[in-house]
Amino acid sequence: MAAKNSGTIPVKNIYFQRILDEIDVGIHAIDQNGKTIIYNRKMSEIEGMHIGDVLNKNLLDVFSFNQNEDSTLLDVLQKGHAIKNVKQTYFNIRGKEITTINNTFPIIEEGKIIGAIEIARDITKLEKLIRENMNKKGNTRYTFDSIIGKSKQIQEVIEASKRVTRTSSSVLIVGETGTGKELFAQSIHNGSNRSGKPFISQNCAALPDSLIEGLLFGTKKGAFTGAIERPGLFEQAEGGTLLLDELNSLNPALQAKLLRVLQEKTVRRIGDTKDREIDVRIIATINEDPFEAIAQGRIRKDLYYRLSVVSLFIPPLRERKEDIPELVQYFIDKYNQLFGMNVKGIDDEVLNIFHHYDWPGNIRELEHIIEGAMNLIDQEDLISYIHLPIHFRNKTQLKKEADIFSQSNHLISQKGKNIKPLDQYLKEVETYYLTKIMKHYQFNITKAAEALGMSRQNLQYRLKKYNINKK
């Protein structure tokens, strides 16, 4: 046995760590203070975190939870009873959404709760499939009248798209995530003579290759174990339009089969020897520069030229910011109707923030911001800065807080000395902001937590951590 303090890992610990790293479920344990003491390799993969970024850190410093939703680990630690088969959605420190099914148990020694352990199964991808893999047959809601914006950039694309409705040529729609590519695809379908036939949308990134092939081309009974006689999406969209979303996620082998279908206008089910004629218009979308995708091998060059008979480039929101006020009002009206509210608009401060923000998530991000704000608004007529979701405020407030600290000599002295370490600066920013919010809500934990988009548990921890209290 190794001598004490030799640096050698004890044999029992080696076996224990090997078992933890080899089992195919996530294991996460915390001590009585909420600090992580066990975190295995599978949990690291599920949550997209390095083990060193989680071990010996307080849980709430690394992960965040939706408002009114607590951590199952901390809930068990506080209440002392097990929680089994509970679904939980939360976010890592980088904003990645994680969904797991958890079994969580208290660790009790001599009648005292000394920690909690969680066994987690990852269902993040399954949740994504449920949300995204929704085939739309004859359920196209959007027309060209649904597209909002008077800017020159968006109007040019609308006019080009309207001309495309006269033919059945393939269309390639290029645009960043959240720019509204499917809205244009549905509008083209509804404006064409195929509008009375099916419109089917398939996200090519939503399923693994083994499933997407059968889904697209269909299967013959007995082609493989469990295979049934089933038409694929090409056959189901007969006479109508098939939208292949995120085409650049398909592997090259499937792209070659897709090219054959486009050229021959026939499809062969997996395991079959019979070719079936099809009459389907193909609209494909990609979320990156097509020539870069070709250079990087994500799209076959021959498939690109076959699909891009017509190419439409949807501008990102940062290139059409003059459309923001109209888009904002549209989303406010939409959620007024859904929520039974009567919000009039946004104040000048919020509009200024929106105009100076780059909108990496484009129109989809703008809609989510408005929806989130309207969940936090009380009786006010206008959405103000305090109503914006916390993650968005975090992105936009650093400059504002930096200006405050600069003016009060908290950040840098007049001679440019005494620059503070980043951790200290961020602590001061968070302390300042939390103090400001708590005073605004007169130290009402429930209302402040709701406004900040965090659980009461999370807020109470941070108030205690930074010694913020009502004086």
C-alpha positions in Angstrom: 0.0 0.0 0.0 1.3 3.5 -0.8 2.7 5.6 2.0 0.5 8.4 3.3 0.8 11.7 1.4 2.8 10.0 -1.4 0.3 11.2 -4.0 -0.7 7.7 -5.0 -4.4 7.1 -5.3 -5.6 4.4 -2.9 -6.7 1.2 -4.5 -10.3 1.5 -3.4 -10.5 5.0 -4.9 -9.1 3.7 -8.2 -11.9 1.0 -8.4 -14.5 3.5 -7.3 -13.5 6.1 -9.9 -13.3 3.5 -12.6 -16.8 2.3 -11.8 -18.2 5.8 -11.8 -16.6 6.6 -15.2 -17.7 3.4 -16.9 -21.4 3.3 -15.9 -23.8 4.7 -18.5 -25.8 7.0 -16.2 -24.8 10.4 -14.8 -23.8 10.6 -11.2 -23.7 13.9 -9.3 -23.4 14.2 -5.5 -23.2 17.3 -3.3 -22.3 17.8 0.3 -24.5 19.5 3.0 -23.4 22.9 1.7 -24.4 22.3 -1.9 -20.8 21.8 -3.1 -20.2 19.0 -5.7 -18.1 16.2 -4.3 -18.8 13.4 -6.9 -19.2 14.0 -10.7 -18.6 11.2 -13.2 -17.7 11.2 -16.8 -21.2 10.5 -18.1 -22.6 13.4 -16.2 -19.9 15.6 -17.7 -21.0 14.4 -21.2 -24.7 15.0 -20.5 -24.1 18.5 -19.2 -21.4 19.6 -21.5 -19.1 20.5 -18.7 -15.5 19.7 -17.8 -15.3 17.8 -14.5 -12.9 20.3 -13.1 -15.4 23.1 -13.7 -18.0 21.4 -11.5 -16.1 19.6 -8.7 -15.8 21.5 -5.5 -18.1 24.2 -6.8 -21.4 25.2 -5.4 -24.2 23.8 -7.7 -25.8 27.2 -8.2 -22.6 28.7 -9.3 -22.4 26.3 -12.3 -26.1 25.6 -13.2 -29.2 27.6 -13.4 -32.9 26.6 -13.4 -36.1 28.0 -14.8 -38.0 30.4 -12.7 -40.2 28.6 -10.1 -38.2 25.4 -10.6 -35.7 24.2 -8.0 -32.7 21.9 -8.3 -33.8 18.3 -7.4 -30.5 17.8 -5.7 -30.9 20.9 -3.5 -34.6 20.0 -2.9 -33.6 16.6 -1.6 -30.8 18.1 0.5 -33.2 20.5 2.2 -36.2 18.2 2.6 -34.5 14.9 3.2 -36.8 12.7 1.0 -36.0 10.9 -2.2 -37.4 12.1 -5.6 -37.8 9.4 -8.3 -38.3 9.6 -12.0 -38.6 13.4 -12.2 -37.9 15.2 -15.4 -35.8 18.4 -15.0 -34.7 21.0 -17.6 -31.9 23.3 -16.6 -28.9 25.2 -18.1 -25.1 24.9 -17.7 -22.9 28.0 -17.2 -22.6 28.4 -21.0 -26.4 28.5 -21.5 -26.7 24.9 -22.9 -30.2 23.4 -22.2 -30.1 20.0 -20.5 -33.1 17.7 -19.9 -32.7 14.6 -17.7 -34.8 12.1 -15.8 -33.5 12.0 -12.3 -33.6 9.7 -9.3 -32.3 11.7 -6.3 -31.6 10.5 -2.8 -30.5 12.1 0.5 -27.3 10.8 2.2 -28.1 10.4 5.9 -25.6 9.6 8.6 -26.7 9.2 12.2 -30.0 10.9 11.5 -28.4 13.9 9.9 -28.5 14.8 6.2 -24.9 15.2 5.0 -25.5 15.4 1.3 -27.5 14.2 -1.7 -26.8 12.1 -4.8 -28.5 12.1 -8.2 -28.6 9.4 -10.9 -29.5 11.0 -14.2 -30.5 9.7 -17.6 -30.1 12.1 -20.6 -33.3 12.8 -22.6 -32.1 16.2 -24.1 -32.1 14.8 -27.6 -35.4 13.1 -27.2 -37.0 16.3 -26.0 -35.5 18.1 -29.0 -37.0 15.5 -31.3 -40.4 15.9 -29.7 -40.3 19.6 -30.2 -38.7 19.8 -33.6 -39.6 16.7 -35.5 -43.2 17.6 -36.2 -44.3 16.8 -39.8 -46.7 19.4 -41.1 -49.2 18.0 -43.6 -51.6 20.5 -45.1 -51.0 22.6 -42.0 -49.2 25.6 -43.5 -50.1 28.7 -41.6 -47.9 31.2 -43.3 -48.3 33.3 -46.5 -46.4 36.2 -47.8 -48.7 38.5 -45.8 -47.3 36.9 -42.6 -43.8 38.2 -43.3 -43.2 41.4 -41.4 -40.9 44.1 -42.5 -40.7 47.1 -44.8 -36.9 47.2 -45.1 -35.4 47.1 -48.6 -33.5 43.9 -47.7 -36.6 41.8 -46.7 -38.8 43.2 -49.4 -36.3 42.2 -52.1 -36.4 38.6 -50.8 -40.2 38.6 -50.7 -40.5 39.7 -54.3 -38.1 37.1 -55.4 -40.0 34.4 -53.5 -43.3 35.4 -55.1 -41.8 34.9 -58.5 -40.7 31.4 -57.5 -44.3 30.4 -56.9 -45.0 30.2 -60.7 -42.8 27.2 -61.2 -42.0 23.8 -59.6 -38.2 24.3 -59.6 -36.2 23.3 -56.5 -35.4 26.2 -54.1 -32.5 26.6 -51.7 -33.2 29.0 -48.8 -30.0 30.3 -47.1 -30.2 32.1 -43.7 -29.0 32.0 -40.2 -30.9 30.2 -37.5 -34.0 32.2 -36.5 -34.4 34.3 -39.7 -37.6 32.7 -40.8 -36.6 30.2 -43.5 -39.6 27.9 -43.0 -41.9 30.9 -43.1 -40.7 31.7 -46.6 -40.9 28.0 -47.6 -44.6 27.8 -46.5 -45.4 31.1 -48.2 -43.9 29.7 -51.5 -46.0 26.5 -51.2 -49.2 28.4 -50.3 -48.6 30.8 -53.2 -48.1 28.0 -55.8 -50.5 25.7 -57.6 -49.5 23.0 -55.1 -51.1 24.7 -52.2 -54.0 22.2 -52.1 -51.5 19.3 -51.7 -49.4 18.3 -48.7 -46.6 20.4 -47.3 -44.2 18.3 -45.2 -41.3 19.7 -43.2 -38.4 17.5 -42.0 -35.5 18.8 -39.9 -32.6 16.7 -41.1 -30.6 17.4 -38.0 -33.4 16.0 -35.7 -32.8 12.3 -36.3 -29.8 10.0 -36.7 -28.8 8.8 -40.2 -30.2 5.3 -39.6 -33.7 6.8 -39.0 -33.7 9.7 -41.4 -33.0 7.4 -44.4 -36.1 5.3 -43.7 -38.2 8.3 -43.0 -37.3 10.0 -46.3 -37.3 7.1 -48.7 -39.7 4.6 -46.9 -39.2 1.0 -46.0 -40.3 -2.4 -47.4 -41.6 -5.0 -45.0 -38.8 -7.4 -44.0 -36.0 -5.0 -45.1 -34.5 -5.3 -41.6 -35.7 -6.5 -38.2 -39.0 -4.8 -37.4 -39.3 -3.1 -40.7 -42.9 -2.5 -41.9 -44.3 -1.4 -45.3 -44.2 2.3 -45.0 -44.1 5.2 -47.5 -41.4 7.8 -47.0 -41.8 11.5 -46.9 -41.3 11.9 -50.7 -44.3 9.7 -51.3 -46.3 11.3 -48.6 -45.7 14.7 -50.1 -46.9 13.6 -53.6 -48.2 16.6 -55.6 -47.0 19.0 -52.9 -43.9 20.3 -51.3 -41.2 18.7 -49.2 -39.1 21.0 -47.0 -35.7 19.6 -46.0 -34.5 21.8 -43.2 -30.8 22.0 -42.3 -29.8 20.0 -45.3 -26.2 20.5 -44.5 -26.5 18.0 -41.5 -27.2 15.1 -43.9 -24.2 12.8 -44.4 -22.7 12.6 -47.9 -24.1 9.1 -48.6 -27.6 10.2 -47.9 -27.0 13.4 -50.0 -26.0 11.1 -52.9 -29.3 9.2 -52.6 -31.2 12.5 -52.4 -29.5 13.7 -55.6 -30.6 10.5 -57.4 -34.2 11.1 -56.3 -34.1 14.7 -57.6 -32.6 13.7 -60.9 -34.7 10.6 -61.6 -37.9 11.8 -60.0 -38.3 8.3 -58.6 -37.8 6.9 -55.1 -36.9 3.4 -54.0 -37.9 2.3 -50.5 -35.2 0.6 -48.3 -35.1 -3.1 -49.1 -37.2 -2.7 -52.2 -36.3 -3.3 -55.9 -39.1 -1.1 -57.3 -38.7 2.5 -58.2 -41.8 4.7 -57.6 -42.4 7.9 -59.6 -42.9 11.0 -57.5 -44.1 14.6 -58.2 -42.8 16.7 -55.3 -41.3 20.1 -55.2 -38.2 20.2 -53.0 -37.3 23.3 -50.9 -34.1 23.0 -48.8 -32.7 25.2 -46.2 -29.2 25.7 -44.8 -28.0 27.9 -42.0 -24.5 28.7 -43.3 -22.7 30.0 -46.4 -23.3 27.3 -49.1 -19.8 27.6 -50.6 -18.2 27.3 -47.2 -20.3 24.2 -46.6 -19.1 22.8 -49.9 -15.5 23.5 -49.0 -15.9 21.9 -45.6 -17.6 18.8 -47.1 -20.9 19.4 -45.5 -22.8 19.7 -48.8 -22.0 17.8 -52.0 -21.3 20.2 -54.8 -23.5 18.4 -57.3 -26.4 18.4 -54.9 -26.0 22.1 -54.3 -26.1 22.9 -58.0 -29.1 20.6 -58.4 -31.0 22.2 -55.5 -30.1 25.8 -56.0 -32.0 26.4 -59.3 -33.3 29.3 -57.2 -31.4 30.6 -54.2 -33.0 32.9 -51.7 -30.8 34.6 -49.0 -32.7 35.7 -45.9 -31.0 38.7 -44.2 -30.2 38.4 -40.5 -32.0 40.8 -38.2 -28.9 42.8 -37.6 -29.0 43.9 -41.2 -32.6 45.0 -41.1 -32.9 46.7 -37.7 -35.4 49.2 -39.1 -37.9 46.4 -38.9 -37.5 45.9 -35.2 -40.3 48.2 -34.0 -42.8 46.5 -36.3 -41.7 43.1 -35.3 -41.8 44.0 -31.6 -45.3 45.3 -31.9 -46.4 42.1 -33.8 -45.1 39.9 -31.0 -46.6 42.1 -28.3 -50.0 41.9 -30.0 -49.6 38.1 -30.3 -48.9 37.5 -26.7 -51.4 40.1 -25.5 -54.0 37.8 -27.2 -52.5 34.6 -25.8 -52.0 35.9 -22.3 -55.1 38.1 -22.0 -52.9 41.2 -21.4 -52.9 44.8 -22.7 -49.3 45.8 -23.1 -48.9 48.8 -25.4 -45.2 48.6 -26.4 -41.6 49.0 -25.2 -40.0 52.1 -23.6 -37.3 54.1 -25.2 -34.5 52.5 -23.2 -35.5 49.0 -24.4 -35.8 50.2 -28.0 -32.3 51.7 -27.8 -30.9 48.4 -26.4 -32.7 46.4 -29.2 -31.2 48.7 -31.9 -27.7 48.3 -30.5 -27.8 44.5 -30.0 -26.5 42.2 -32.7 -29.3 39.6 -32.4 -27.3 36.3 -33.0 -30.6 34.4 -32.6 -32.4 36.7 -35.1 -36.2 37.1 -35.1 -36.7 33.9 -33.1 -34.6 35.4 -30.3 -36.5 38.7 -30.4 -39.8 36.8 -30.1 -38.5 34.8 -27.1 -37.3 38.1 -25.4 -40.8 39.7 -25.9 -42.5 36.6 -24.6 -40.2 36.3 -21.6 -40.7 40.0 -20.8 -44.5 39.7 -20.9 -44.3 36.8 -18.4 -42.5 39.2 -16.0 -44.6 42.3 -16.5 -47.2 43.1 -13.8 -49.7 46.0 -14.4 -47.4 48.2 -16.5 -48.3 49.3 -20.0 -44.8 49.3 -21.4 -42.0 46.7 -21.3 -39.0 48.3 -19.6 -35.5 47.1 -18.9 -36.5 45.4 -15.6 -38.9 43.1 -17.5 -36.4 41.7 -19.9 -35.3 38.1 -19.3 -32.3 37.8 -17.0 -30.1 36.1 -19.6 -30.7 38.9 -22.1 -30.0 41.6 -19.4 -26.8 39.8 -18.6 -25.7 40.2 -22.2 -26.6 43.9 -22.4 -26.0 45.2 -18.9 -22.2 44.8 -18.6 -21.5 48.0 -20.5 -24.1 49.8 -18.4 -22.6 48.6 -15.2 -19.1 49.2 -16.3 -20.0 52.8 -17.0 -21.4 53.1 -13.4 -18.2 51.6 -11.9 -16.0 53.8 -14.1 -17.8 57.0 -13.0 -17.5 56.1 -9.3 -13.9 55.0 -9.6 -14.8 51.4 -8.8 -13.2 49.9 -11.9 -10.1 51.9 -12.7 -8.5 55.0 -11.1 -8.1 58.2 -13.0 -4.4 57.3 -13.6 -5.3 54.0 -15.1 -4.1 52.0 -12.1 -5.7 49.5 -9.8 -7.4 47.4 -12.5 -9.4 44.8 -10.7 -9.3 41.1 -11.4 -12.2 39.9 -13.5 -13.7 37.7 -10.7 -13.7 40.7 -8.3 -15.3 43.0 -10.9 -18.0 40.5 -11.8 -18.7 40.0 -8.1 -19.2 43.7 -7.7 -21.4 43.9 -10.8 -23.6 41.1 -9.5 -23.8 42.5 -6.0 -24.7 45.9 -7.3 -27.4 44.6 -9.6 -28.9 42.2 -7.0 -29.0 45.0 -4.5 -30.7 47.3 -7.0 -33.4 44.6 -7.8 -34.0 43.7 -4.2 -34.6 47.4 -3.3 -36.9 47.8 -6.2 -39.0 44.9 -5.0 -38.6 45.9 -1.3 -36.8 42.7 -0.6 -39.8 40.5 -1.6 -37.9 37.3 -2.6 -40.7 35.8 -4.6 -41.2 38.9 -6.9 -37.5 39.5 -7.2 -36.8 35.9 -8.2 -39.6 36.0 -10.8 -38.2 39.2 -12.3 -34.7 37.8 -12.4 -35.8 34.6 -14.0 -34.4 32.4 -11.3 -35.8 30.2 -8.5 -36.2 31.5 -4.9 -33.6 28.9 -3.9 -31.1 30.3 -6.3 -31.7 34.0 -5.3 -31.6 33.2 -1.6 -28.2 31.5 -2.1 -26.8 34.5 -3.9 -28.1 37.0 -1.4 -26.4 35.0 1.3 -23.3 34.6 -0.7 -22.9 38.4 -1.3 -24.3 39.4 2.2 -27.1 41.4 0.7 -29.8 42.1 3.2 -32.4 44.6 4.2 -30.7 47.2 6.3 
